[in-house]
Amino acid sequence: MTGAKYTSFMGDALALADAAIAVGEVPVGAVIVRGGKIIGRGHNRTRIDSDPTAHAEIVAIREATRFLGNDRLEDCDLWVTLEPCTMCAGAIAHARIARLYYGADDPKGGGVDSGVRFFDAPTCHHRPEVYAGLEADRSAKLLLDFFAERRG
């Protein structure tokens, strides 16, 4: 991941996680990138949309597929601040996203390197390249601070 062509979009995902906090949502942000340009953005919207599927990754995937006019996001990268859950891992596989970059691990709800390890299942027909731990401390701190404040 090093070299002249590598550019991190985790800062963009973190800014979206901050936007989620501003509307009372769990601070997770995601962007979809193709050819060095962001084509999909999302943050958690489960409460404001009354939609349990409105995770940051799903919101970004929906925007990117509308942008491209195609249900396949081949040659696209997903940058997200938290390890995707199993639902989101399934959506990533179905969308054929090429590379997944994520920040903090999610030992309780993650579905990539924690929990069910969705991409390792024999029934998973597409596995993106996975790069974990990018801006993990910043991503984890947003979540820890958010939940600490909620608990009062």
VOSE-896554 format. One record per residue: residue in one letter; x, y, z of N, C-alpha, C in turn. Coordinates in steps of 0.1 Angstrom, whole numbers, plus 5000, padded with zeros to 4 digits. Atoms other than C-alpha are relative to their C-alpha. Layout:
N
atom aa = a nX = X nY = Y nZ = Z caX = X caY = Y caZ = Z cX = X cY = Y cZ = Z
...
This chain:
152
atom aa = m nX = 5008 nY = 4988 nZ = 5000 caX = 5000 caY = 5000 caZ = 5000 cX = 5008 cY = 5013 cZ = 5000
atom aa = t nX = 4991 nY = 4988 nZ = 5001 caX = 5030 caY = 5023 caZ = 4998 cX = 5003 cY = 5003 cZ = 4986
atom aa = g nX = 4996 nY = 4996 nZ = 5014 caX = 5042 caY = 5042 caZ = 4968 cX = 4993 cY = 5012 cZ = 4996
atom aa = a nX = 5005 nY = 4987 nZ = 5005 caX = 5034 caY = 5072 caZ = 4947 cX = 4985 cY = 5000 cZ = 4997
atom aa = k nX = 5014 nY = 5001 nZ = 5004 caX = 4999 caY = 5059 caZ = 4937 cX = 4991 cY = 4999 cZ = 5012
atom aa = y nX = 5008 nY = 5002 nZ = 4988 caX = 4987 caY = 5052 caZ = 4972 cX = 4995 cY = 5013 cZ = 5006
atom aa = t nX = 5006 nY = 4988 nZ = 4993 caX = 4963 caY = 5078 caZ = 4987 cX = 4990 cY = 4994 cZ = 5010
atom aa = s nX = 5010 nY = 5004 nZ = 4990 caX = 4944 caY = 5073 caZ = 5019 cX = 4988 cY = 5009 cZ = 5000
atom aa = f nX = 5012 nY = 4993 nZ = 4999 caX = 4908 caY = 5082 caZ = 5020 cX = 4993 cY = 4998 cZ = 5014
atom aa = m nX = 5005 nY = 5002 nZ = 4986 caX = 4904 caY = 5073 caZ = 5057 cX = 4996 cY = 5013 cZ = 5006
atom aa = g nX = 5004 nY = 4987 nZ = 4994 caX = 4903 caY = 5110 caZ = 5066 cX = 4986 cY = 5004 cZ = 4995
atom aa = d nX = 5014 nY = 4998 nZ = 5005 caX = 4871 caY = 5113 caZ = 5044 cX = 4990 cY = 4992 cZ = 5008
atom aa = a nX = 5009 nY = 5008 nZ = 4992 caX = 4856 caY = 5084 caZ = 5062 cX = 4998 cY = 5004 cZ = 5014
atom aa = l nX = 5000 nY = 4995 nZ = 4986 caX = 4865 caY = 5098 caZ = 5096 cX = 4991 cY = 5013 cZ = 5001
atom aa = a nX = 5008 nY = 4988 nZ = 5000 caX = 4849 caY = 5131 caZ = 5087 cX = 4985 cY = 4996 cZ = 4999
atom aa = l nX = 5014 nY = 5005 nZ = 5001 caX = 4817 caY = 5112 caZ = 5078 cX = 4996 cY = 4994 cZ = 5014
atom aa = a nX = 5003 nY = 5006 nZ = 4987 caX = 4819 caY = 5094 caZ = 5112 cX = 4997 cY = 5012 cZ = 5009
atom aa = d nX = 5003 nY = 4988 nZ = 4992 caX = 4820 caY = 5129 caZ = 5128 cX = 4986 cY = 5005 cZ = 4997
atom aa = a nX = 5014 nY = 4996 nZ = 5004 caX = 4789 caY = 5138 caZ = 5108 cX = 4989 cY = 4992 cZ = 5006
atom aa = a nX = 5009 nY = 5009 nZ = 4994 caX = 4772 caY = 5108 caZ = 5122 cX = 4997 cY = 5004 cZ = 5014
atom aa = i nX = 5002 nY = 4995 nZ = 4987 caX = 4778 caY = 5120 caZ = 5157 cX = 4991 cY = 5012 cZ = 5001
atom aa = a nX = 5008 nY = 4988 nZ = 5000 caX = 4763 caY = 5153 caZ = 5149 cX = 4985 cY = 4998 cZ = 4999
atom aa = v nX = 5014 nY = 5003 nZ = 5001 caX = 4730 caY = 5136 caZ = 5141 cX = 4996 cY = 4989 cZ = 5010
atom aa = g nX = 5003 nY = 5010 nZ = 4990 caX = 4731 caY = 5112 caZ = 5170 cX = 5002 cY = 4985 cZ = 4996
atom aa = e nX = 4998 nY = 5014 nZ = 5005 caX = 4742 caY = 5081 caZ = 5151 cX = 5014 cY = 4995 cZ = 5004
atom aa = v nX = 4987 nY = 5006 nZ = 4997 caX = 4770 caY = 5057 caZ = 5159 cX = 5010 cY = 5004 cZ = 4990
atom aa = p nX = 4990 nY = 4994 nZ = 5009 caX = 4802 caY = 5072 caZ = 5144 cX = 5007 cY = 4990 cZ = 4992
atom aa = v nX = 4993 nY = 5008 nZ = 5010 caX = 4810 caY = 5051 caZ = 5115 cX = 4998 cY = 5007 cZ = 4986
atom aa = g nX = 5001 nY = 4994 nZ = 5013 caX = 4818 caY = 5066 caZ = 5081 cX = 5007 cY = 4992 cZ = 4989
atom aa = a nX = 4995 nY = 5008 nZ = 5011 caX = 4825 caY = 5051 caZ = 5047 cX = 5000 cY = 5008 cZ = 4987
atom aa = v nX = 5000 nY = 4994 nZ = 5014 caX = 4835 caY = 5062 caZ = 5012 cX = 5004 cY = 4989 cZ = 4990
atom aa = i nX = 4996 nY = 5009 nZ = 5011 caX = 4837 caY = 5043 caZ = 4979 cX = 5008 cY = 5008 cZ = 4990
atom aa = v nX = 4991 nY = 4993 nZ = 5009 caX = 4865 caY = 5053 caZ = 4956 cX = 5003 cY = 4992 cZ = 4987
atom aa = r nX = 4997 nY = 5006 nZ = 5013 caX = 4870 caY = 5046 caZ = 4919 cX = 5009 cY = 5010 cZ = 4993
atom aa = g nX = 4991 nY = 4992 nZ = 5008 caX = 4899 caY = 5059 caZ = 4899 cX = 5005 cY = 5013 cZ = 5008
atom aa = g nX = 4995 nY = 4989 nZ = 4992 caX = 4911 caY = 5081 caZ = 4928 cX = 4989 cY = 5011 cZ = 5004
atom aa = k nX = 5011 nY = 4990 nZ = 4997 caX = 4877 caY = 5099 caZ = 4931 cX = 4989 cY = 4993 cZ = 5009
atom aa = i nX = 5011 nY = 5005 nZ = 4991 caX = 4850 caY = 5094 caZ = 4958 cX = 4987 cY = 5000 cZ = 4992
atom aa = i nX = 5012 nY = 5001 nZ = 5008 caX = 4818 caY = 5082 caZ = 4941 cX = 4988 cY = 4996 cZ = 5009
atom aa = g nX = 5010 nY = 5004 nZ = 4991 caX = 4799 caY = 5071 caZ = 4972 cX = 5004 cY = 5004 cZ = 5014
atom aa = r nX = 4997 nY = 4996 nZ = 4986 caX = 4797 caY = 5085 caZ = 5008 cX = 4989 cY = 4995 cZ = 5009
atom aa = g nX = 5011 nY = 5004 nZ = 4990 caX = 4778 caY = 5073 caZ = 5039 cX = 5005 cY = 5000 cZ = 5014
atom aa = h nX = 4998 nY = 5002 nZ = 4986 caX = 4776 caY = 5074 caZ = 5076 cX = 4988 cY = 4992 cZ = 5005
atom aa = n nX = 5011 nY = 5008 nZ = 4994 caX = 4754 caY = 5053 caZ = 5099 cX = 4988 cY = 5009 cZ = 5000
atom aa = r nX = 5013 nY = 4993 nZ = 5001 caX = 4717 caY = 5064 caZ = 5094 cX = 4989 cY = 4991 cZ = 5005
atom aa = t nX = 5010 nY = 5009 nZ = 4996 caX = 4699 caY = 5036 caZ = 5111 cX = 4988 cY = 5006 cZ = 5008
atom aa = r nX = 5011 nY = 4993 nZ = 4992 caX = 4680 caY = 5058 caZ = 5136 cX = 4993 cY = 5011 cZ = 4992
atom aa = i nX = 5007 nY = 4989 nZ = 5007 caX = 4673 caY = 5088 caZ = 5114 cX = 4992 cY = 4995 cZ = 4988
atom aa = d nX = 5008 nY = 5006 nZ = 5011 caX = 4661 caY = 5066 caZ = 5086 cX = 4991 cY = 4989 cZ = 5004
atom aa = s nX = 5008 nY = 5011 nZ = 4994 caX = 4644 caY = 5040 caZ = 5109 cX = 5003 cY = 4988 cZ = 4991
atom aa = d nX = 4996 nY = 5011 nZ = 5009 caX = 4663 caY = 5014 caZ = 5088 cX = 5012 cY = 4993 cZ = 5005
atom aa = p nX = 4989 nY = 5008 nZ = 4994 caX = 4684 caY = 4987 caZ = 5104 cX = 5011 cY = 4997 cZ = 4990
atom aa = t nX = 4990 nY = 5003 nZ = 5010 caX = 4703 caY = 4982 caZ = 5071 cX = 5008 cY = 5012 cZ = 4996
atom aa = a nX = 4994 nY = 4987 nZ = 5004 caX = 4714 caY = 5019 caZ = 5068 cX = 5014 cY = 5002 cZ = 5007
atom aa = h nX = 4986 nY = 4998 nZ = 4995 caX = 4750 caY = 5012 caZ = 5079 cX = 5008 cY = 5008 cZ = 4990
atom aa = a nX = 4992 nY = 4991 nZ = 5008 caX = 4777 caY = 5035 caZ = 5066 cX = 5004 cY = 4994 cZ = 4987
atom aa = e nX = 4996 nY = 5007 nZ = 5012 caX = 4789 caY = 5009 caZ = 5041 cX = 4989 cY = 4999 cZ = 4990
atom aa = i nX = 5012 nY = 5002 nZ = 5009 caX = 4754 caY = 5002 caZ = 5027 cX = 4996 cY = 5013 cZ = 4994
atom aa = v nX = 5004 nY = 4987 nZ = 5005 caX = 4746 caY = 5039 caZ = 5024 cX = 5010 cY = 5004 cZ = 4989
atom aa = a nX = 4990 nY = 4997 nZ = 5010 caX = 4779 caY = 5044 caZ = 5005 cX = 4999 cY = 4992 cZ = 4987
atom aa = i nX = 5001 nY = 5009 nZ = 5011 caX = 4774 caY = 5014 caZ = 4983 cX = 4988 cY = 5004 cZ = 4991
atom aa = r nX = 5012 nY = 4996 nZ = 5007 caX = 4739 caY = 5026 caZ = 4974 cX = 5003 cY = 5012 cZ = 4991
atom aa = e nX = 4997 nY = 4988 nZ = 5007 caX = 4752 caY = 5060 caZ = 4964 cX = 5009 cY = 4997 cZ = 4988
atom aa = a nX = 4990 nY = 5003 nZ = 5011 caX = 4781 caY = 5046 caZ = 4943 cX = 4993 cY = 4992 cZ = 4989
atom aa = t nX = 5007 nY = 5008 nZ = 5011 caX = 4758 caY = 5021 caZ = 4924 cX = 4991 cY = 5009 cZ = 4993
atom aa = r nX = 5009 nY = 4991 nZ = 5007 caX = 4734 caY = 5049 caZ = 4916 cX = 5009 cY = 5009 cZ = 4991
atom aa = f nX = 4991 nY = 4991 nZ = 5008 caX = 4764 caY = 5071 caZ = 4904 cX = 5004 cY = 4992 cZ = 4988
atom aa = l nX = 4995 nY = 5008 nZ = 5011 caX = 4777 caY = 5043 caZ = 4882 cX = 4988 cY = 4994 cZ = 4991
atom aa = g nX = 5011 nY = 5006 nZ = 5008 caX = 4742 caY = 5030 caZ = 4871 cX = 5003 cY = 4985 cZ = 4999
atom aa = n nX = 4996 nY = 5014 nZ = 5001 caX = 4755 caY = 4995 caZ = 4879 cX = 5000 cY = 4994 cZ = 5014
atom aa = d nX = 4999 nY = 5006 nZ = 4987 caX = 4751 caY = 4971 caZ = 4908 cX = 5014 cY = 4994 cZ = 5003
atom aa = r nX = 4987 nY = 5005 nZ = 4998 caX = 4787 caY = 4960 caZ = 4904 cX = 5010 cY = 5012 cZ = 5002
atom aa = l nX = 4990 nY = 4990 nZ = 4997 caX = 4815 caY = 4981 caZ = 4920 cX = 5014 cY = 4995 cZ = 4998
atom aa = e nX = 4986 nY = 5005 nZ = 5003 caX = 4844 caY = 4963 caZ = 4904 cX = 5009 cY = 5011 cZ = 4998
atom aa = d nX = 4989 nY = 4989 nZ = 5001 caX = 4876 caY = 4983 caZ = 4905 cX = 4997 cY = 5011 cZ = 5010
atom aa = c nX = 5002 nY = 4990 nZ = 4990 caX = 4863 caY = 5002 caZ = 4935 cX = 5006 cY = 4996 cZ = 5013
atom aa = d nX = 4995 nY = 5002 nZ = 4986 caX = 4877 caY = 5006 caZ = 4970 cX = 4990 cY = 5005 cZ = 5010
atom aa = l nX = 5008 nY = 4995 nZ = 4989 caX = 4857 caY = 5009 caZ = 5002 cX = 5009 cY = 5003 cZ = 5012
atom aa = w nX = 4993 nY = 4995 nZ = 4988 caX = 4872 caY = 5029 caZ = 5031 cX = 4990 cY = 5002 cZ = 5011
atom aa = v nX = 5010 nY = 4999 nZ = 4989 caX = 4853 caY = 5025 caZ = 5064 cX = 5008 cY = 5000 cZ = 5013
atom aa = t nX = 4993 nY = 4998 nZ = 4988 caX = 4862 caY = 5035 caZ = 5099 cX = 4999 cY = 4988 cZ = 5010
atom aa = l nX = 5002 nY = 5012 nZ = 4992 caX = 4850 caY = 5002 caZ = 5115 cX = 4999 cY = 4987 cZ = 4992
atom aa = e nX = 5001 nY = 5013 nZ = 5007 caX = 4854 caY = 4966 caZ = 5105 cX = 4985 cY = 4997 cZ = 4997
atom aa = p nX = 5014 nY = 5003 nZ = 5004 caX = 4822 caY = 4957 caZ = 5086 cX = 4994 cY = 4988 cZ = 5007
atom aa = c nX = 5008 nY = 5011 nZ = 4994 caX = 4795 caY = 4935 caZ = 5101 cX = 4998 cY = 4990 cZ = 4989
atom aa = t nX = 5003 nY = 5011 nZ = 5010 caX = 4784 caY = 4903 caZ = 5084 cX = 4991 cY = 5005 cZ = 4989
atom aa = m nX = 5009 nY = 4995 nZ = 5010 caX = 4755 caY = 4921 caZ = 5066 cX = 5008 cY = 5009 cZ = 4990
atom aa = c nX = 4993 nY = 4991 nZ = 5009 caX = 4779 caY = 4947 caZ = 5052 cX = 5011 cY = 4992 cZ = 4992
atom aa = a nX = 4991 nY = 5008 nZ = 5007 caX = 4805 caY = 4921 caZ = 5043 cX = 4993 cY = 4993 cZ = 4988
atom aa = g nX = 5008 nY = 5006 nZ = 5011 caX = 4778 caY = 4903 caZ = 5023 cX = 4997 cY = 5010 cZ = 4988
atom aa = a nX = 5003 nY = 4989 nZ = 5010 caX = 4769 caY = 4936 caZ = 5005 cX = 5013 cY = 5003 cZ = 4992
atom aa = i nX = 4987 nY = 4997 nZ = 5006 caX = 4806 caY = 4942 caZ = 4998 cX = 5003 cY = 4989 cZ = 4989
atom aa = a nX = 4998 nY = 5011 nZ = 5009 caX = 4809 caY = 4907 caZ = 4982 cX = 4991 cY = 5001 cZ = 4988
atom aa = h nX = 5010 nY = 4999 nZ = 5011 caX = 4777 caY = 4911 caZ = 4962 cX = 5003 cY = 5011 cZ = 4990
atom aa = a nX = 4996 nY = 4988 nZ = 5008 caX = 4789 caY = 4945 caZ = 4949 cX = 5013 cY = 4998 cZ = 4993
atom aa = r nX = 4987 nY = 5004 nZ = 5006 caX = 4822 caY = 4929 caZ = 4939 cX = 5011 cY = 5011 cZ = 5002
atom aa = i nX = 4990 nY = 4989 nZ = 4997 caX = 4842 caY = 4957 caZ = 4956 cX = 5014 cY = 4993 cZ = 5001
atom aa = a nX = 4987 nY = 5006 nZ = 5001 caX = 4879 caY = 4951 caZ = 4949 cX = 5009 cY = 5001 cZ = 5012
atom aa = r nX = 4991 nY = 4999 nZ = 4989 caX = 4896 caY = 4964 caZ = 4980 cX = 4992 cY = 5006 cZ = 5012
atom aa = l nX = 5006 nY = 4995 nZ = 4988 caX = 4884 caY = 4970 caZ = 5016 cX = 5011 cY = 5005 cZ = 5009
atom aa = y nX = 4991 nY = 4994 nZ = 4990 caX = 4903 caY = 4994 caZ = 5039 cX = 4991 cY = 5003 cZ = 5012
atom aa = y nX = 5008 nY = 4996 nZ = 4988 caX = 4890 caY = 4996 caZ = 5075 cX = 5009 cY = 5004 cZ = 5011
atom aa = g nX = 4992 nY = 4995 nZ = 4989 caX = 4901 caY = 5013 caZ = 5107 cX = 4999 cY = 4990 cZ = 5012
atom aa = a nX = 5000 nY = 5007 nZ = 4987 caX = 4891 caY = 4998 caZ = 5141 cX = 4994 cY = 4986 cZ = 4998
atom aa = d nX = 5006 nY = 5013 nZ = 5000 caX = 4885 caY = 4961 caZ = 5146 cX = 4987 cY = 5001 cZ = 5008
atom aa = d nX = 5013 nY = 5001 nZ = 4993 caX = 4850 caY = 4951 caZ = 5159 cX = 4999 cY = 4986 cZ = 5005
atom aa = p nX = 5001 nY = 5014 nZ = 4995 caX = 4854 caY = 4920 caZ = 5181 cX = 4986 cY = 4995 cZ = 5003
atom aa = k nX = 5014 nY = 5004 nZ = 4997 caX = 4817 caY = 4920 caZ = 5190 cX = 4991 cY = 4999 cZ = 4988
atom aa = g nX = 5009 nY = 5000 nZ = 5011 caX = 4801 caY = 4927 caZ = 5157 cX = 5006 cY = 4999 cZ = 4986
atom aa = g nX = 4993 nY = 5001 nZ = 5013 caX = 4827 caY = 4924 caZ = 5129 cX = 4998 cY = 4987 cZ = 4993
atom aa = g nX = 5002 nY = 5012 nZ = 5008 caX = 4823 caY = 4900 caZ = 5101 cX = 5011 cY = 4997 cZ = 4990
atom aa = v nX = 4989 nY = 5002 nZ = 5009 caX = 4856 caY = 4902 caZ = 5083 cX = 5011 cY = 4993 cZ = 5006
atom aa = d nX = 4989 nY = 5007 nZ = 4992 caX = 4885 caY = 4894 caZ = 5107 cX = 4995 cY = 4996 cZ = 5013
atom aa = s nX = 5006 nY = 5004 nZ = 4988 caX = 4863 caY = 4889 caZ = 5137 cX = 4987 cY = 4992 cZ = 4997
atom aa = g nX = 5012 nY = 5007 nZ = 5002 caX = 4832 caY = 4868 caZ = 5142 cX = 5000 cY = 4989 cZ = 4990
atom aa = v nX = 5001 nY = 5011 nZ = 5009 caX = 4821 caY = 4847 caZ = 5113 cX = 5010 cY = 5000 cZ = 4988
atom aa = r nX = 4990 nY = 4999 nZ = 5011 caX = 4848 caY = 4859 caZ = 5089 cX = 4994 cY = 4996 cZ = 4987
atom aa = f nX = 5009 nY = 5002 nZ = 5012 caX = 4824 caY = 4861 caZ = 5060 cX = 5008 cY = 4997 cZ = 4988
atom aa = f nX = 4993 nY = 5002 nZ = 5013 caX = 4849 caY = 4863 caZ = 5032 cX = 5008 cY = 4987 cZ = 4999
atom aa = d nX = 4994 nY = 5013 nZ = 5000 caX = 4865 caY = 4830 caZ = 5043 cX = 4990 cY = 4989 cZ = 4998
atom aa = a nX = 5010 nY = 5011 nZ = 5001 caX = 4832 caY = 4811 caZ = 5040 cX = 5000 cY = 4994 cZ = 4986
atom aa = p nX = 5000 nY = 5006 nZ = 5013 caX = 4830 caY = 4786 caZ = 5011 cX = 4989 cY = 5005 cZ = 4991
atom aa = t nX = 5011 nY = 4995 nZ = 5007 caX = 4797 caY = 4802 caZ = 5001 cX = 5002 cY = 5014 cZ = 4995
atom aa = c nX = 4997 nY = 4986 nZ = 5004 caX = 4813 caY = 4836 caZ = 4996 cX = 5006 cY = 5000 cZ = 4986
atom aa = h nX = 4995 nY = 5001 nZ = 5014 caX = 4818 caY = 4841 caZ = 4958 cX = 5010 cY = 5011 cZ = 4996
atom aa = h nX = 4990 nY = 4989 nZ = 5003 caX = 4839 caY = 4872 caZ = 4960 cX = 5007 cY = 5005 cZ = 5013
atom aa = r nX = 4993 nY = 4996 nZ = 4988 caX = 4866 caY = 4882 caZ = 4985 cX = 5009 cY = 5012 cZ = 4995
atom aa = p nX = 4991 nY = 4989 nZ = 5003 caX = 4881 caY = 4917 caZ = 4983 cX = 5013 cY = 4999 cZ = 5007
atom aa = e nX = 4988 nY = 4998 nZ = 4993 caX = 4916 caY = 4925 caZ = 4992 cX = 4997 cY = 5008 cZ = 5013
atom aa = v nX = 5004 nY = 4994 nZ = 4988 caX = 4914 caY = 4935 caZ = 5029 cX = 5013 cY = 5006 cZ = 5007
atom aa = y nX = 4990 nY = 4992 nZ = 4993 caX = 4936 caY = 4961 caZ = 5047 cX = 4994 cY = 5005 cZ = 5012
atom aa = a nX = 5006 nY = 4996 nZ = 4988 caX = 4929 caY = 4965 caZ = 5083 cX = 5009 cY = 5009 cZ = 5009
atom aa = g nX = 4992 nY = 4992 nZ = 4990 caX = 4940 caY = 4989 caZ = 5111 cX = 5004 cY = 5014 cZ = 4995
atom aa = l nX = 4996 nY = 4986 nZ = 5004 caX = 4942 caY = 5022 caZ = 5091 cX = 4993 cY = 5010 cZ = 5009
atom aa = e nX = 5005 nY = 4990 nZ = 4991 caX = 4937 caY = 5051 caZ = 5115 cX = 4991 cY = 4993 cZ = 5011
atom aa = a nX = 5008 nY = 5008 nZ = 4991 caX = 4925 caY = 5024 caZ = 5139 cX = 4998 cY = 5007 cZ = 5014
atom aa = d nX = 5001 nY = 4993 nZ = 4988 caX = 4932 caY = 5045 caZ = 5170 cX = 4990 cY = 5011 cZ = 5000
atom aa = r nX = 5010 nY = 4989 nZ = 5001 caX = 4913 caY = 5075 caZ = 5158 cX = 4986 cY = 4995 cZ = 4998
atom aa = s nX = 5013 nY = 5006 nZ = 5002 caX = 4884 caY = 5053 caZ = 5146 cX = 4994 cY = 4995 cZ = 5013
atom aa = a nX = 5005 nY = 5006 nZ = 4988 caX = 4882 caY = 5035 caZ = 5179 cX = 4997 cY = 5010 cZ = 5011
atom aa = k nX = 5003 nY = 4989 nZ = 4990 caX = 4884 caY = 5067 caZ = 5200 cX = 4987 cY = 5006 cZ = 4997
atom aa = l nX = 5013 nY = 4995 nZ = 5003 caX = 4854 caY = 5081 caZ = 5182 cX = 4989 cY = 4992 cZ = 5006
atom aa = l nX = 5010 nY = 5010 nZ = 4995 caX = 4834 caY = 5050 caZ = 5191 cX = 5000 cY = 5000 cZ = 5015
atom aa = l nX = 4999 nY = 5001 nZ = 4985 caX = 4847 caY = 5048 caZ = 5227 cX = 4994 cY = 5013 cZ = 5006
atom aa = d nX = 5005 nY = 4988 nZ = 4995 caX = 4840 caY = 5085 caZ = 5233 cX = 4985 cY = 5002 cZ = 4998
atom aa = f nX = 5015 nY = 4999 nZ = 5003 caX = 4805 caY = 5083 caZ = 5217 cX = 4992 cY = 4992 cZ = 5010
atom aa = f nX = 5008 nY = 5008 nZ = 4991 caX = 4794 caY = 5054 caZ = 5239 cX = 5002 cY = 5004 cZ = 5014
atom aa = a nX = 4998 nY = 4995 nZ = 4987 caX = 4810 caY = 5068 caZ = 5270 cX = 4991 cY = 5012 cZ = 5003
atom aa = e nX = 5009 nY = 4988 nZ = 4998 caX = 4790 caY = 5100 caZ = 5266 cX = 4986 cY = 4995 cZ = 5001
atom aa = r nX = 5014 nY = 5005 nZ = 4999 caX = 4758 caY = 5080 caZ = 5260 cX = 4997 cY = 4994 cZ = 5014
atom aa = r nX = 5002 nY = 5007 nZ = 4987 caX = 4764 caY = 5060 caZ = 5292 cX = 5000 cY = 5011 cZ = 5011
atom aa = g nX = 5000 nY = 4989 nZ = 4990 caX = 4769 caY = 5093 caZ = 5310 cX = 5010 cY = 4999 cZ = 5011
